[in-house]
Each structure stands twice: as structure tokens, then as C-alpha cells.
């Protein structure tokens, strides 16, 4: 693949959005920590430097070696990336008198420059920085300004190296996608060939070559990711794919039987394994969310190890890992971005397990997985299913896990999800679920005092799960849902609705 874009991550929470915007242009992007760039840069036709929580004026400022990139490949510095290019090339970066954050409008635009083609004066951009470039290096040309930021965009003379102090990747920058297209397509000459059909063709061919006649074990969950991974693998190796759907005791109500029935007509070789007692036993008494995730990941591996021994010649374990899982699991020591939470399907296998790992979706965002599934003809209802966390209800039950708590939350969740569907709201929500809180509250039922559980409902809209906003569900729907839950689920006397966005909150509570 010779039409790739390299994004060097300096720790910005927006870095993943840059990757997504590039992908929306049908161009493949890959994110790497600034301090661990690829040794072979020949596959990349352009490089983007991300923003960062660091200041270029700080002693510990990220300071990568760009000698193999600068002047040799088109280079775009965004926010910190722009300040880095200015500061270390003779410019002057200082702390801004006022924090430059939020919407701004371009007051000056050099529209004759191809970098800003079709970007007009007055175009809205999004600023997010405490430092600002006071003076550009001598060998640069000013391309754009706002009323408060004189050096909003610039170019180095004699090379395709650009810097912008705003974020084109966020939706608030109205011409951000156009600017990225100008840089990547018109300036860098990258072909827009990254499509679902092309991904399927390339991936199936790669899987055939990689797996040969080997047998593969795949853990199905009933969700989009594992289902799309299964169909890709089935296209590549057919009956050598052995799918296993594990009941970990933390699934939604009736999900184990429902998912097995769903797969009956897909031509996949699927086996159901009820390991609920094993999972719940291992989780008994554990309240720490990270430890719960680790326990679930370990037991999943153990279950698959047991099942793989029943498949003669099994060599591989396939997983539906997607790109946000990989990004969020990067440790602080492995890159500039802080670990948000560990994911049960990221990090490899223990030494005792002799299976190798294959992850056909690990470079895709969630919306891309759905488009790939649609290109292969998967059922629309399956592709439209909300994401459901690998650890299941374990991370929606705050505190320790018991069968009683699981049963309560399954009933609450069913009322909420079924209500969204029956009221035509399900497809307008990206992900929804209920959380069982580790608190009791006082209530009154039938003139008697109660002291029972509180549940929180959560519904968000998003594109890829990297950022999300809460959904403004109709009050009438919330009122009826709350009433149904309290009347129909013993042990619950209070319902609240979560109106937190990501960031700062995550979608799941644990």
C-alpha cells in the first residue's frame, strides 16, 4: 500500500479524529507515537504532526527527529505540530495572553495558495492552545490569520511543509475536510483508493496467504466487530474457521440463545459455550474496574484455550479488535497518549496458550467496520446493533459482581433498549445501556419506605466512539422508561439519566 498517511501522535485527544478525517477522504491513515515512528517511511506519501498537551517552550517538549521527513515528504503540523515547526526553526512561540480556545474565523486567507483552495475568508476554525506563534521563521510565508491569531497558517519556502494553529479535524472547523483534501490529494498527490470493497479484497487475500490451511478459532459476541471479522475470515478459509460464542454470564437478557439463532443462517460454524459460572466465580468479590477487565480477559483466554484443544489442528485465535481498542490501550510508557482503559482483547496471549493471534479489523474505526460489513452483504439489523463492551455488564455494574446484580441490570437494560426500539429511537442512538450504581437510596412504594438500588441510563451519539455526546431523549420517553423500570424491576427505586459527554467522561462508567 503506497497511498498511506503517517500521523505522528504527540498526545492530543484529537489525534484519532485526524485519522478519521483522513479515512473519510478514502485515504488510509496510520497513527504512530512521535517517539516510535516507523523505520521504513517509504510507504507513506505524507506526514501529519498532531497537537499535544505539551508546550514547545518546556524542557521536556517532544522533540522528534524529522530529518527523514522534512523536505522529503509533504508535512503538515497541526497546533503543537505547527508551533514545533516554528519554534525549532527560528520562530518565536510564547504563552498567549488569553487562552485561544474555541471557535474563530479566518480574517485573512491566501486563497491563491493550493493549500487553502476553496477555503474562504470568514471560514470558521477551532482553536485549542495556550501558546501562540508570535513570529514565524524567516523562510516562511503567512497563509492565514484570525482576528486574535495572526499566524494561523503558514508554509516554508521551497518545500511542501505547512503549519496551522487550528484543528481541521474537528467538525467546528467548517472547511477542515477541504483543507485536508487540499494537502493530501492536491499537494501530496495521494490517490483516494481506501474503500470498503478494496479493504475486503486486500484483507481476504492477505488472510489466505497468512493462514493457508490452518484452522482458526474466533470468539463471536453477536456484535458488529466479531461478526464482520467472522465473515472476512470465512471468505478466506471457509470451514477452517471455528466460531465460539461464550456466555460469560454478563450478557444482555436472552442474548446467548438469541445470538446463536442469529448466526444460524450465515453459514458459519458456530458453537455455544456456557461458561457463566466460571466467569462469575472468578469475579466474586472484585470491585476494581481494571481488575475486573483483566479477570474477564484472562478467563476468556482460558475458555478459548480449552475449546481450541477440542479442534484438531487449531493454530490461530481470531479477534474483532478495532482501532480505538488499540489506541485507548496504549500505555504512557509506550507512547505519548495516556492509557484510558485496558481492553480485554488487546495485548496478546499468555505463553501457555499456543495459538497465534489474527486481528483482521485492528486498523478500522467502528463506522468503517459497518461499511465493510455492508459491502459484504451482512444483515442491516446486525450492522446497526449498538456496540456492547467485551466485558459485558461487568463494567456497567459498579462494584462487585453477583448473580442478583446481573439479573437486576439485565431487566433494566431490556426495558431501556426495547423502549428505544419500540419508540423509533434506537437507530438515532450510537450506543445505549444502563448502569447499576453501588448506592442505595430512600424511596416510598405503597406508603412504605424503601432503600433500594439506583440505576443510570446512558445514550450517546458518536461516529467512532473516540468522542461522544449524550442524546437528548424525549422527556416523555424517559418518564415512561423510568416508571416501567421502577414498577417492573424489584430492587430498583430510582432512575437517573447521564448527560456527560466524552471527553471528559468515557461512554462506559468503568
C-alpha positions in Angstrom: 0.0 0.0 0.0 1.7 3.1 -1.3 -1.0 5.7 -0.5 -0.7 5.9 3.2 -0.5 8.9 5.5 1.5 8.8 8.7 0.2 10.7 11.7 2.8 11.3 14.5 0.9 11.5 17.8 2.2 14.0 20.4 -0.6 13.0 22.8 -3.5 15.1 21.6 -7.0 13.8 22.3 -7.8 15.0 18.8 -5.2 12.8 17.1 -7.7 10.0 16.4 -10.0 12.5 14.8 -7.3 13.4 12.3 -7.0 9.8 11.4 -10.8 9.5 10.9 -11.0 12.6 8.7 -8.2 11.3 6.5 -10.0 8.0 6.2 -13.2 9.9 5.2 -11.3 11.1 2.2 -10.8 7.4 1.2 -7.1 7.6 2.2 -5.6 5.2 4.6 -4.0 6.8 7.7 -1.9 5.3 10.4 -1.2 6.8 13.9 2.2 6.2 15.5 3.7 7.7 18.7 6.1 10.6 17.8 8.9 8.8 19.7 8.4 5.5 17.8 8.0 6.3 14.1 8.2 3.5 11.5 11.7 2.7 10.5 10.6 2.4 6.9 8.9 5.6 5.7 8.7 4.6 2.0 5.1 3.5 2.2 3.9 7.0 3.4 3.3 9.8 0.9 2.6 12.5 3.5 3.1 13.1 7.3 0.9 15.0 9.8 2.1 16.2 13.2 -0.7 16.2 15.8 -1.4 18.6 18.6 -0.2 18.0 22.1 -0.8 18.9 25.8 2.9 19.8 25.9 4.3 23.3 25.3 7.2 23.6 22.8 8.8 26.0 25.4 9.0 23.3 28.0 12.3 21.5 28.7 10.5 18.1 28.2 8.8 19.1 25.0 8.5 16.3 22.4 11.4 16.8 20.0 11.4 14.2 17.2 14.0 13.8 14.5 12.2 14.9 11.3 15.4 14.7 9.1 14.0 11.8 7.1 10.6 13.6 6.6 11.1 17.4 6.4 11.6 18.5 2.8 11.4 14.9 1.5 7.6 14.3 2.0 4.7 16.8 2.3 4.4 17.7 6.0 1.6 19.3 7.9 1.9 20.5 11.5 -1.3 20.9 13.4 -1.4 23.1 16.6 1.6 21.8 18.6 2.9 20.4 15.3 2.8 23.9 13.8 4.4 25.5 16.9 7.1 22.8 16.9 8.0 23.7 13.3 8.1 27.4 14.1 9.9 27.2 17.4 12.7 24.9 16.3 13.3 26.7 13.0 14.0 30.3 14.2 10.4 31.4 15.0 9.1 32.6 18.3 6.4 30.8 20.4 5.2 32.5 23.5 2.5 31.9 26.1 -0.7 33.6 24.8 -2.1 36.5 26.8 -5.5 34.8 26.6 -6.1 31.1 26.1 -7.0 30.6 22.5 -9.7 28.0 22.7 -13.0 27.6 20.8 -14.4 29.0 17.6 -12.7 31.6 15.5 -13.0 32.9 11.9 -10.3 33.4 9.3 -9.9 37.1 8.7 -7.1 36.7 6.1 -6.7 33.8 3.6 -4.2 33.4 0.8 -6.6 31.7 -1.5 -4.1 31.6 -4.4 -2.1 29.0 -2.4 -3.3 25.5 -3.2 -3.2 24.6 0.5 -6.2 27.0 1.1 -8.0 26.4 -2.2 -11.8 26.8 -1.7 -11.3 28.0 1.9 -12.8 31.5 2.1 -12.3 34.5 4.4 -14.7 34.1 7.3 -14.4 30.3 7.4 -14.9 29.0 11.0 -12.0 27.2 12.6 -11.4 25.6 16.0 -8.6 26.8 18.3 -7.3 24.8 21.3 -3.9 26.1 22.6 -2.4 28.1 25.4 0.8 29.1 23.4 0.8 31.0 20.2 3.3 31.7 17.4 4.3 35.4 17.8 6.9 35.4 15.0 7.3 33.0 12.0 10.7 31.7 10.9 12.3 33.9 8.2 11.9 31.3 5.4 8.1 31.1 5.6 5.0 32.6 4.0 2.0 33.6 6.0 -1.1 32.0 4.6 -4.0 32.7 7.0 -4.9 34.7 10.1 -7.8 35.2 12.5 -8.6 38.3 14.5 -6.7 37.0 17.5 -4.1 34.7 15.9 -2.0 36.4 13.3 0.0 33.3 12.3 -2.9 30.8 11.9 -1.4 29.1 8.9 2.0 29.3 7.1 4.3 27.5 4.6 8.0 27.0 4.5 9.6 28.3 1.3 10.9 25.8 -1.2 9.2 22.8 0.4 5.7 21.3 1.0 5.8 21.9 4.7 2.8 23.6 6.3 1.7 24.6 9.8 -1.7 25.6 11.1 -2.6 26.6 14.7 -6.2 25.4 14.4 -7.7 21.9 14.3 -9.1 21.0 10.8 -10.1 17.5 12.1 -13.0 18.7 14.4 -16.4 19.4 13.0 -16.3 23.0 14.2 -13.7 23.8 11.5 -16.2 24.1 8.7 -13.6 23.8 5.9 -11.3 21.4 7.7 -12.0 18.5 5.4 -11.4 20.7 2.4 -8.1 21.8 3.8 -7.0 18.2 4.4 -8.1 17.3 0.9 -6.0 20.1 -0.5 -3.0 18.9 1.4 -3.3 15.2 0.8 -4.8 15.0 -2.7 -3.8 18.2 -4.5 -0.4 18.8 -2.9 0.7 15.3 -1.8 -0.8 13.5 -4.8 -2.3 10.7 -2.8 -4.9 8.5 -4.6 -8.3 8.1 -2.9 -8.4 4.3 -3.1 -9.2 3.4 0.5 -12.7 1.9 0.2 -14.7 -0.9 1.9 -14.5 -3.1 -1.3 -10.8 -2.5 -1.6 -10.3 -3.4 2.1 -12.3 -6.6 1.7 -10.3 -7.7 -1.4 -6.9 -6.9 0.1 -7.7 -8.3 3.6 -9.2 -11.6 2.3 -6.1 -12.1 0.0 -3.8 -11.3 3.0 -5.6 -13.7 5.2 -5.4 -16.5 2.7 -1.7 -16.1 2.4 -1.2 -15.7 6.2 -3.4 -18.6 7.3 -3.1 -21.1 4.5 -4.8 -24.3 5.5 -4.5 -23.6 9.3 -7.6 -23.7 11.5 -8.8 -20.6 13.3 -10.8 -20.2 16.5 -12.9 -17.0 16.6 -14.8 -15.7 19.6 -18.2 -14.3 18.5 -20.1 -11.8 20.6 -23.1 -11.2 18.4 -21.9 -7.6 17.7 -20.7 -5.9 14.6 -17.0 -6.3 15.0 -16.7 -10.0 15.6 -19.4 -10.7 13.0 -17.6 -8.8 10.3 -14.3 -10.4 11.3 -16.0 -13.8 11.0 -17.4 -13.2 7.5 -14.0 -11.9 6.3 -12.2 -15.0 7.7 -14.9 -17.3 6.3 -14.3 -15.8 2.9 -10.6 -16.5 3.3 -10.6 -20.0 4.9 -14.2 -21.3 4.8 -14.8 -24.4 7.1 -11.4 -24.0 8.7 -12.9 -21.2 10.8 -14.4 -22.4 14.1 -16.5 -19.8 15.8 -17.2 -19.9 19.5 -19.8 -17.8 21.3 -19.2 -17.8 25.1 -21.8 -17.0 27.6 -19.8 -15.2 30.3 -22.9 -14.6 32.5 -22.7 -10.9 31.7 -24.6 -10.7 28.5 -27.9 -8.9 28.0 -31.2 -10.6 28.7 -31.8 -13.7 26.5 -28.7 -12.8 24.4 -27.0 -16.1 24.5 -29.8 -18.0 22.8 -30.8 -15.0 20.6 -27.3 -14.6 19.1 -26.8 -18.3 18.4 -30.1 -18.2 16.5 -29.0 -15.1 14.6 -25.9 -16.9 13.2 -27.8 -20.0 12.0 -28.5 -18.5 8.6 -25.0 -17.1 8.0 -23.2 -20.3 7.0 -20.7 -20.0 9.9 -19.5 -22.9 12.0 -20.6 -21.7 15.5 -20.5 -23.4 18.9 -22.1 -22.0 22.0 -20.3 -22.4 25.3 -21.9 -21.6 28.6 -19.1 -20.5 31.0 -21.2 -18.1 33.1 -20.5 -19.9 36.4 -16.8 -19.8 35.7 -16.7 -16.1 35.0 -18.9 -15.1 37.9 -16.9 -17.3 40.2 -13.6 -15.7 39.2 -15.2 -12.2 39.6 -16.6 -12.8 43.0 -15.7 -10.1 45.5 -13.7 -8.0 43.0 -14.7 -4.3 42.7 -11.8 -2.7 40.9 -12.8 -1.9 37.3 -9.4 -2.6 35.8 -9.0 -5.9 37.7 -12.5 -6.9 36.6 -11.4 -6.3 33.0 -8.2 -8.3 33.5 -10.1 -11.2 35.0 -12.6 -11.3 32.2 -9.8 -11.2 29.6 -7.9 -13.9 31.3 -10.9 -16.2 31.7 -11.9 -15.6 28.0 -8.4 -16.8 27.0 -8.7 -19.8 29.3 -12.0 -20.8 27.8 -10.8 -20.4 24.3 -7.7 -22.4 25.2 -9.9 -25.2 26.5 -12.1 -25.1 23.4 -9.2 -24.8 21.0 -7.9 -28.2 22.2 -11.1 -29.7 21.0 -10.5 -28.5 17.5 -7.8 -30.7 16.0 -5.1 -28.6 14.3 -6.3 -25.2 15.6 -3.4 -22.7 15.2 -4.9 -19.2 15.4 -7.2 -17.2 17.7 -9.0 -14.5 15.7 -10.3 -11.4 17.5 -12.5 -8.5 16.5 -10.1 -5.9 17.8 -10.7 -2.5 16.2 -8.5 0.6 16.0 -10.0 2.6 19.0 -9.3 -0.5 21.2 -5.7 -0.4 20.2 -5.4 3.4 20.6 -7.0 3.5 24.0 -4.8 0.7 25.3 -1.5 2.4 24.5 0.4 2.8 27.8 2.1 6.0 28.9 5.5 4.3 28.6 4.7 3.0 25.1 3.7 6.3 23.6 2.7 9.9 24.4 -1.0 9.2 24.9 -2.2 8.2 28.4 -3.9 4.8 28.8 -7.7 5.5 29.1 -8.6 1.9 29.9 -7.4 -1.5 29.0 -9.3 -3.6 26.6 -9.8 -7.4 27.1 -8.9 -8.2 23.5 -5.7 -6.1 23.3 -2.2 -7.2 24.4 -1.5 -10.7 23.1 -1.8 -14.1 24.7 -0.1 -15.7 27.7 2.8 -18.0 27.0 0.9 -21.2 27.8 -1.5 -20.6 25.0 -0.1 -21.9 21.8 -2.4 -20.1 19.4 -1.2 -17.2 17.4 -3.4 -14.1 17.1 -5.0 -12.7 13.9 -7.0 -9.4 14.0 -8.4 -8.5 10.6 -10.1 -5.3 11.8 -7.4 -3.8 14.0 -6.9 -0.8 11.7 -10.6 0.1 11.3 -12.7 2.5 13.2 -16.3 1.4 14.1 -18.1 3.2 11.3 -15.6 1.7 8.8 -16.3 -1.8 10.2 -20.0 -1.2 9.5 -19.3 -0.1 5.9 -17.1 -3.2 5.3 -19.9 -5.4 6.6 -22.4 -3.7 4.3 -20.1 -4.2 1.3 -20.2 -8.0 2.1 -24.0 -8.1 2.4 -24.4 -8.5 6.2 -27.9 -8.0 7.6 -28.7 -4.3 8.2 -30.1 -5.1 11.7 -26.9 -6.8 12.8 -24.8 -3.9 11.4 -27.0 -1.4 13.1 -26.6 -3.1 16.5 -25.2 -0.8 19.2 -21.7 -1.5 20.4 -21.6 -3.7 23.5 -18.5 -3.9 25.7 -16.4 -7.1 25.7 -16.6 -7.3 29.5 -20.3 -7.0 29.2 -22.4 -5.9 32.2 -19.4 -6.3 34.5 -18.3 -2.8 33.7 -21.9 -1.5 33.9 -22.2 -2.9 37.5 -20.1 -0.5 39.6 -18.5 -2.5 42.4 -18.5 -6.3 42.9 -20.5 -8.7 40.7 -23.2 -11.0 41.9 -25.8 -13.1 40.0 -28.5 -10.9 41.6 -27.0 -7.7 40.4 -26.6 -9.1 36.9 -30.2 -10.2 36.9 -31.4 -6.7 38.0 -29.4 -5.0 35.4 -30.4 -7.3 32.6 -34.1 -6.5 33.3 -33.4 -2.7 33.5 -31.3 -2.8 30.3 -34.0 -4.8 28.4 -36.7 -2.3 29.3 -34.5 0.6 28.2 -33.3 -1.0 24.9 -36.7 -2.4 23.9 -38.2 1.0 24.6 -35.7 2.7 22.3 -36.6 0.3 19.6 -40.4 0.4 20.0 -40.3 4.2 20.0 -38.2 4.5 16.9 -35.2 5.9 18.8 -32.7 3.1 18.6 -31.2 3.9 15.2 -30.7 7.6 16.2 -28.5 6.5 19.2 -25.0 5.2 18.7 -24.8 3.3 22.0 -27.1 2.9 24.9 -27.1 0.9 28.2 -27.9 1.0 31.9 -25.5 1.2 34.8 -26.2 -0.3 38.3 -24.7 2.1 40.8 -23.2 0.9 44.1 -25.5 3.0 46.2 -29.0 2.6 47.7 -31.4 5.4 48.0 -34.5 6.0 50.1 -37.9 5.8 48.3 -41.5 5.2 49.0 -43.7 2.5 47.5 -47.2 1.7 48.6 -46.8 4.1 51.6 -43.8 2.1 52.7 -40.2 3.2 52.9 -37.8 1.5 50.6 -34.0 1.5 50.5 -33.1 0.1 47.1 -30.8 0.4 44.1 -30.2 3.3 41.8 -29.7 2.8 38.0 -28.3 5.3 35.5 -29.3 5.3 31.8 -26.8 6.3 29.2 -27.4 7.0 25.5 -24.8 8.7 23.3 -24.4 9.8 19.7 -21.0 9.3 18.1 -19.2 8.3 14.9 -16.4 6.1 16.1 -16.6 6.0 19.9 -13.5 8.2 20.3 -15.7 11.2 21.1 -19.4 11.1 22.0 -22.2 13.4 23.1 -25.3 12.5 25.2 -28.6 12.1 23.3 -31.4 14.5 24.2 -34.1 11.8 24.5 -37.7 13.0 24.8 -38.8 13.7 28.4 -41.9 11.6 27.8 -39.8 8.6 26.8 -37.5 9.0 29.8 -40.6 9.4 32.1 -42.2 6.2 30.8 -38.9 4.2 30.9 -38.2 5.3 34.5 -41.7 4.3 35.5 -41.5 0.9 33.8 -38.2 0.1 35.4 -39.2 1.1 39.0 -42.5 -0.8 38.7 -41.2 -3.9 37.0 -37.7 -4.5 38.4 -37.7 -5.5 42.1 -34.8 -3.9 43.9 -34.7 -0.6 42.0 -36.4 2.6 43.2 -34.5 5.4 41.4 -33.5 6.1 37.8 -31.2 8.9 36.6 -30.0 9.9 33.1 -26.4 10.5 32.3 -25.8 13.8 30.5 -21.9 13.6 30.3 -20.0 13.8 27.0 -16.8 12.0 26.0 -14.4 13.6 26.8 -14.3 14.2 29.7 -16.3 11.2 30.6 -16.0 7.8 28.9 -19.0 6.1 27.4 -19.0 3.2 29.9 -18.8 4.1 33.6 -15.9 1.7 34.2 
